[in-house]
Amino acid sequence: MSQLSLNLVAISVFLMTLSALLGPLIHLSPVVPAIATAGVLGLAAVDTWNWQGNGAAMFLDWVAGWSGAHRDRVVQHEAGHFLVAAHLQIPVTDYTLNAWEAFRKGVPGQGGVQFDTTELEAELQQKTLSALLLDRYCTIWMAGAAAEHLLYEDIQGGRDDIQKLRLTLSQLRFSGTAIDQKERWAALQAKTILQENWETFEQLVAAMQRRAPVSECWQLCHGAGQSAVEPERSEPGANCL
């Protein structure tokens, strides 16, 4: 069962237990919380086995989606990923901005920007991953959080991105200190790219809000004369294999 589903089950069971304790005071039959608890557990099981936890994600995303501020933050986060990927010439295959869109397209979780990771996966399998390619992906993974920090000075999303970065670096046998250094370095690189292309970033946000095709967003990222640049050389220990 996904962590999200487990959290929802735990909250639901707590509320049902509370209702059972308070039920006699408000003349609520104990059958009601029992049926409700069984129903929640059943739905969580179906969600886990049939939808891989996407049902819980869609529910929470639907609740949060009532907030325009939340929707704005999501698209700005994903635009950060998109712009930096385009800037570093990592192909973008698609993007989704909520869990429902992700579910319809068969993307796990709450969606986001999908990249062509063929080269990365091939090099990882062959144990020939270059430090340069690793730097590119680390910078892209941190770009969503960097966009949020620039706009709001706090970060609400990006946990999955950081997990990807840390898992990849762990597979490459980076130490804990080296992982922390790489994460900070990548965040700084992403922030710099966004700041240097801020007008394009704002245009990209508007385009993604209207669900512009990937090809249009990609052209927009390069339409103002941006050229692909490599991240500055990272700290000692960046060579991975």
C-alpha positions as CSV (number, residue, x, y, z in Angstrom):
1,M,0.0,0.0,0.0
2,S,1.3,3.4,-0.9
3,Q,2.4,5.8,1.9
4,L,-0.3,8.2,0.8
5,S,-3.0,5.6,1.1
6,L,-1.6,4.5,4.5
7,N,-1.7,8.0,5.7
8,L,-5.3,8.4,4.6
9,V,-6.3,5.1,6.2
10,A,-4.6,6.2,9.5
11,I,-6.5,9.5,9.6
12,S,-9.8,7.8,8.7
13,V,-9.4,5.1,11.4
14,F,-8.6,7.8,13.9
15,L,-11.7,9.8,13.0
16,M,-13.9,6.7,13.0
17,T,-12.5,5.7,16.5
18,L,-13.2,9.2,17.7
19,S,-16.8,9.0,16.4
20,A,-17.2,5.6,18.1
21,L,-16.1,7.1,21.4
22,L,-18.3,10.2,21.0
23,G,-21.2,8.4,19.4
24,P,-23.1,7.7,22.6
25,L,-23.0,11.4,23.5
26,I,-24.6,12.3,20.2
27,H,-26.8,9.2,20.0
28,L,-24.8,7.8,17.0
29,S,-25.1,4.1,16.4
30,P,-21.8,2.2,16.7
31,V,-22.7,0.5,13.4
32,V,-22.1,3.7,11.5
33,P,-18.4,4.2,12.3
34,A,-17.9,0.4,11.8
35,I,-19.3,0.5,8.3
36,A,-17.5,3.7,7.5
37,T,-14.2,2.2,8.6
38,A,-14.7,-1.0,6.6
39,G,-15.6,1.1,3.6
40,V,-12.4,3.2,3.9
41,L,-10.2,0.2,4.3
42,G,-11.9,-1.5,1.3
43,L,-11.4,1.6,-0.9
44,A,-7.8,1.9,0.2
45,A,-7.2,-1.8,-0.8
46,V,-8.9,-1.3,-4.2
47,D,-6.9,1.9,-4.7
48,T,-3.6,0.1,-3.9
49,W,-4.1,-3.0,-6.0
50,N,-6.0,-1.6,-9.0
51,W,-4.9,2.0,-9.2
52,Q,-1.4,1.8,-7.5
53,G,-2.4,4.5,-5.0
54,N,-3.5,7.0,-7.7
55,G,-7.0,7.2,-6.3
56,A,-5.8,8.7,-3.1
57,A,-3.5,11.1,-5.0
58,M,-6.4,12.2,-7.2
59,F,-8.6,12.8,-4.2
60,L,-6.1,14.9,-2.4
61,D,-5.2,16.7,-5.6
62,W,-8.9,17.4,-6.2
63,V,-9.2,18.9,-2.7
64,A,-6.1,21.0,-3.1
65,G,-7.2,22.0,-6.6
66,W,-9.9,24.3,-5.3
67,S,-7.1,26.7,-4.4
68,G,-6.0,28.8,-7.3
69,A,-2.7,29.4,-5.4
70,H,-2.0,25.7,-5.3
71,R,-2.6,25.3,-9.0
72,D,-0.3,28.3,-9.7
73,R,2.4,26.8,-7.6
74,V,2.2,23.4,-9.3
75,V,2.5,24.8,-12.9
76,Q,5.4,27.1,-11.8
77,H,7.1,24.1,-10.2
78,E,6.7,22.0,-13.4
79,A,7.7,25.0,-15.7
80,G,11.0,25.1,-13.7
81,H,11.7,21.5,-14.6
82,F,10.7,22.0,-18.2
83,L,12.7,25.2,-18.9
84,V,15.9,23.8,-17.3
85,A,15.5,20.5,-19.2
86,A,15.1,22.4,-22.5
87,H,18.1,24.6,-21.6
88,L,20.3,21.5,-21.0
89,Q,18.9,19.7,-24.0
90,I,17.3,16.8,-22.1
91,P,14.2,15.9,-24.2
92,V,10.7,16.4,-22.6
93,T,8.2,13.8,-23.7
94,D,5.1,15.1,-21.9
95,Y,3.8,16.9,-18.9
96,T,0.7,16.8,-16.6
97,L,-0.3,19.3,-14.0
98,N,-2.6,17.2,-11.7
99,A,-3.2,13.7,-10.6
100,W,-6.3,13.2,-12.9
101,E,-4.3,14.2,-16.0
102,A,-1.6,11.8,-14.9
103,F,-4.1,9.0,-14.4
104,R,-5.6,9.5,-17.8
105,K,-2.2,9.3,-19.4
106,G,-1.1,6.3,-17.4
107,V,1.5,8.3,-15.4
108,P,2.0,7.1,-11.8
109,G,1.5,9.6,-8.9
110,Q,0.5,13.2,-9.3
111,G,2.2,13.7,-12.7
112,G,4.7,16.4,-13.6
113,V,7.2,16.8,-16.5
114,Q,8.3,13.5,-18.1
115,F,11.8,13.3,-19.6
116,D,13.4,11.0,-22.1
117,T,15.7,9.1,-19.7
118,T,16.8,6.5,-22.2
119,E,20.4,7.8,-22.3
120,L,20.6,8.0,-18.5
121,E,19.2,4.5,-17.9
122,A,21.5,3.0,-20.6
123,E,24.6,4.5,-19.0
124,L,23.5,3.5,-15.6
125,Q,23.0,-0.1,-16.7
126,Q,26.4,-0.2,-18.5
127,K,28.1,1.6,-15.5
128,T,29.4,4.2,-17.8
129,L,27.5,7.3,-16.5
130,S,29.4,10.5,-17.2
131,A,29.6,13.2,-14.6
132,L,28.3,15.6,-17.2
133,L,25.1,13.7,-17.8
134,L,24.6,13.2,-14.0
135,D,25.0,16.9,-13.5
136,R,22.4,17.7,-16.1
137,Y,19.8,15.4,-14.5
138,C,20.5,16.5,-11.0
139,T,20.1,20.2,-12.0
140,I,16.7,19.3,-13.7
141,W,15.5,17.4,-10.7
142,M,16.1,20.4,-8.5
143,A,14.6,22.9,-10.9
144,G,11.0,22.7,-9.6
145,A,12.0,23.4,-6.1
146,A,14.3,26.2,-7.3
147,A,11.4,27.8,-9.1
148,E,9.2,27.6,-6.0
149,H,12.0,29.1,-3.8
150,L,12.5,32.0,-6.2
151,L,8.8,32.8,-6.3
152,Y,7.7,32.0,-2.7
153,E,10.9,31.7,-0.7
154,D,9.6,28.3,0.5
155,I,9.3,24.9,-1.1
156,Q,6.2,22.7,-0.8
157,G,6.8,20.2,-3.7
158,G,9.8,18.3,-5.0
159,R,10.0,15.5,-2.5
160,D,9.9,12.9,-5.3
161,D,12.5,14.8,-7.3
162,I,14.9,14.8,-4.3
163,Q,14.2,11.1,-3.8
164,K,15.2,10.5,-7.5
165,L,18.4,12.5,-7.0
166,R,19.3,10.8,-3.8
167,L,18.5,7.3,-5.0
168,T,20.6,7.8,-8.2
169,L,23.5,9.1,-6.2
170,S,23.2,6.3,-3.7
171,Q,23.3,3.8,-6.6
172,L,26.5,5.5,-7.7
173,R,27.9,5.1,-4.2
174,F,28.1,8.7,-3.3
175,S,28.5,9.3,0.5
176,G,25.9,11.1,2.5
177,T,28.0,14.3,2.6
178,A,28.6,14.1,-1.2
179,I,24.9,13.7,-1.8
180,D,24.1,16.8,0.2
181,Q,26.7,18.8,-1.6
182,K,25.5,17.6,-5.0
183,E,21.9,18.5,-4.1
184,R,22.8,22.0,-3.0
185,W,25.0,22.5,-6.1
186,A,22.3,21.3,-8.4
187,A,19.7,23.6,-6.8
188,L,22.1,26.6,-7.2
189,Q,22.6,25.7,-10.9
190,A,18.9,25.4,-11.5
191,K,18.2,28.7,-9.8
192,T,20.8,30.5,-11.9
193,I,19.4,29.2,-15.2
194,L,15.9,30.3,-14.1
195,Q,17.0,33.7,-13.1
196,E,18.9,34.2,-16.4
197,N,15.8,33.2,-18.4
198,W,13.0,34.6,-16.2
199,E,11.0,36.2,-18.9
200,T,10.9,33.0,-20.8
201,F,10.0,31.1,-17.6
202,E,6.9,33.4,-17.1
203,Q,5.9,32.8,-20.8
204,L,6.3,29.1,-20.3
205,V,4.1,29.1,-17.2
206,A,1.3,30.8,-19.2
207,A,1.7,28.3,-22.0
208,M,1.6,25.3,-19.7
209,Q,-1.5,26.7,-17.9
210,R,-3.4,26.5,-21.2
211,R,-1.9,23.0,-21.8
212,A,0.2,24.0,-24.8
213,P,1.8,21.0,-26.6
214,V,5.2,20.0,-25.6
215,S,6.6,21.1,-29.0
216,E,5.3,24.6,-28.5
217,C,6.7,24.8,-25.0
218,W,10.1,23.5,-26.2
219,Q,10.2,26.1,-29.0
220,L,9.3,28.8,-26.5
221,C,12.2,27.9,-24.3
222,H,14.6,28.4,-27.3
223,G,12.7,31.2,-29.0
224,A,14.4,34.0,-27.2
225,G,17.8,33.0,-28.3
226,Q,18.7,30.7,-25.4
227,S,21.2,28.1,-26.3
228,A,21.9,24.9,-24.4
229,V,24.6,25.3,-21.8
230,E,26.2,22.9,-19.5
231,P,26.2,23.3,-15.7
232,E,29.4,24.7,-14.3
233,R,31.7,22.0,-13.2
234,S,30.6,20.5,-9.9
235,E,32.4,20.1,-6.7
236,P,35.1,17.4,-6.2
237,G,33.7,13.9,-6.3
238,A,31.3,14.6,-9.2
239,N,32.9,12.0,-11.4
240,C,30.7,9.0,-10.7
241,L,31.8,6.0,-12.7
